[in-house]
Each structure stands twice: as C-alpha cells, then as structure tokens.
Amino acid sequence: MIIYPAIDLLGGQCVRLRQGDYSQVTVYNKDPIAQAMQFKKAGAEWIHVVDLDAAKSGIPTNLEIIREISCQTGLKIQTGGGIRTMRHLEQLLDEGGITRAVLGTAAVKNRTLTEEILKYYPDRVAIGIDARDGEVSVDGWTQGSGLPALEFAKTMESLGARVVIFTDIARDGMMVGTATDRVRELVLETTLAVIASGGIGRYADIEAVRVTGAAGVIVGKAIYEGTVTLAQCWPNV
C-alpha cells in the first residue's frame, strides 16, 4: 500500500481544511516547496497535491507551484482540484511532468469529457470520489450531486477508470480514522485500485486502511500535527 503525504494549496500556502470547510483553514507551511522537500527527505515516493483554489473556482490557480514541486523534488506527483478541461489536464500531465491527475467535479458533471480523458489517459488519471453521508460532492465539496458513491464508482469503472480516491468529507481533517467500511465496499464491489483519504490520525488508522485491501492512503493533518511521523511509516506498509 502506498502512503501519499498531502499538500493542500490555498493562496499559495500549504494548508488543511476542517471537513472541507474553506472558512476553517489552518496554515502549516507558507512554503509548499519546502514542505515537499521535507516529505522527500522522509522517504516519500509520491506526494498528493490539491489545488483548493481551483477546486472551488475551476481556475488552475496554483499550477506553477505544482509544477515546481514536481521539478524540485523529482517525486511522483498526484494532483487534483478544479480540472474541468482537457487543456488543464494537458498542462499538468504533458507539460508539467505530473504523474497522475485527479478528476473530481468534471467526472460528475461532464461525462463526455470524462470519457475522452479516460480514453487518452487511462493510467494517469484517478477519479476523485468525495462523499458526504455516502453522496458524492462537487465544486470543492460545496455542493451535493445526488449520486451514491458506490454507484458512481461503478459508472466510472465502466468508462475505463482504474484508480479512485475515496474521501469521507465528514472525517477529513478530524483525525478520527478513515471510513474503512466504505473503502472496503469499494475494494470488494469493484476492480478499481482504491486510495483512501480523510481521517487518518495515527498509525493504527493507516493499518486499518491497509487491511481493507486499499491500494493507497493519503495522510495529511496527522503528519502536520505530529501524531504520525512519515519516516516511520514505511516499515508498516
């Protein structure tokens, strides 16, 4: 199982939101490049980066910073937030050296674009399934879609998706453990590689995700708060 340390970008800074609420922001590092280098030093091979500005607006606000994280660290970068056009995706994958892009709102709202993206980039795109009470949310987690998470995952699988990132919004930033029941359901009910996100607060939470059969887990606030030391995670996975 791959551990993805997370960098959430808002206004060019490394932050964490509480339950996806843009009014509840904590700044952890004003220099996201330096933060990425810390992750590299700790032994990370991947970094998960979210452009929170773009997630809400649909405008690729932190594109240059994401490119710099990739360039400066040389690590594999998985990034999402506001990818609504093929051009934005190309800027990340073809021009920015990004390893994998995450499609969220566009996957829900624009089926034609999603099909095209999965046709051309089946191995370099993950579908973000951000759920609140089992319902997929969109537009930076500010709106509900009416779609059940599992049903949506199966639809994306039928279109050619191979990787999904499941986030339980209610747990995100709360450090109370991940929604392992929903992660396990996705693992068992689909052939998708499932990456879990939201709620990791300690090493036991990482282990709980591992036993679900998940392909990966994203760890954010626990690292910044010091309840999980990234360099000590690798023997446990």
C-alpha positions, 0 to 999 in steps of 0.5 A, spaced: 500 500 500 502 506 498 502 512 503 501 519 499 503 525 504 498 531 502 499 538 500 493 542 500 494 549 496 490 555 498 493 562 496 499 559 495 500 556 502 500 549 504 494 548 508 488 543 511 481 544 511 476 542 517 471 537 513 472 541 507 470 547 510 474 553 506 472 558 512 476 553 517 483 553 514 489 552 518 496 554 515 502 549 516 507 551 511 507 558 507 512 554 503 509 548 499 516 547 496 519 546 502 514 542 505 515 537 499 522 537 500 521 535 507 516 529 505 522 527 500 527 527 505 522 522 509 522 517 504 516 519 500 515 516 493 509 520 491 506 526 494 498 528 493 497 535 491 490 539 491 489 545 488 483 548 493 483 554 489 481 551 483 477 546 486 472 551 488 473 556 482 475 551 476 481 556 475 488 552 475 490 557 480 496 554 483 499 550 477 506 553 477 507 551 484 505 544 482 509 544 477 515 546 481 514 541 486 514 536 481 521 539 478 524 540 485 523 534 488 523 529 482 517 525 486 511 522 483 506 527 483 498 526 484 494 532 483 487 534 483 482 540 484 478 544 479 480 540 472 474 541 468 478 541 461 482 537 457 487 543 456 488 543 464 489 536 464 494 537 458 498 542 462 499 538 468 500 531 465 504 533 458 507 539 460 508 539 467 511 532 468 505 530 473 504 523 474 497 522 475 491 527 475 485 527 479 478 528 476 473 530 481 467 535 479 468 534 471 467 526 472 460 528 475 458 533 471 461 532 464 461 525 462 463 526 455 469 529 457 470 524 462 470 519 457 475 522 452 480 523 458 479 516 460 480 514 453 487 518 452 489 517 459 487 511 462 493 510 467 494 517 469 488 519 471 484 517 478 477 519 479 476 523 485 470 520 489 468 525 495 462 523 499 458 526 504 453 521 508 455 516 502 453 522 496 458 524 492 460 532 492 462 537 487 465 544 486 470 543 492 465 539 496 460 545 496 455 542 493 451 535 493 450 531 486 445 526 488 449 520 486 451 514 491 458 513 491 458 506 490 454 507 484 458 512 481 464 508 482 461 503 478 459 508 472 466 510 472 469 503 472 465 502 466 468 508 462 475 505 463 477 508 470 482 504 474 484 508 480 479 512 485 480 516 491 475 515 496 474 521 501 469 521 507 468 529 507 465 528 514 472 525 517 477 529 513 481 533 517 478 530 524 483 525 525 478 520 527 480 514 522 478 513 515 471 510 513 474 503 512 467 500 511 466 504 505 473 503 502 472 496 503 465 496 499 469 499 494 475 494 494 470 488 494 464 491 489 469 493 484 476 492 480 478 499 481 485 500 485 482 504 491 486 510 495 483 512 501 483 519 504 480 523 510 481 521 517 487 518 518 490 520 525 495 515 527 498 509 525 493 504 527 488 508 522 493 507 516 493 499 518 486 499 518 486 502 511 491 497 509 487 491 511 481 493 507 485 491 501 486 499 499 491 500 494 493 507 497 492 512 503 493 519 503 495 522 510 495 529 511 493 533 518 496 527 522 503 528 519 502 536 520 500 535 527 505 530 529 501 524 531 504 520 525 511 521 523 512 519 515 519 516 516 516 511 520 511 509 516 514 505 511 516 499 515 508 498 516 506 498 509 
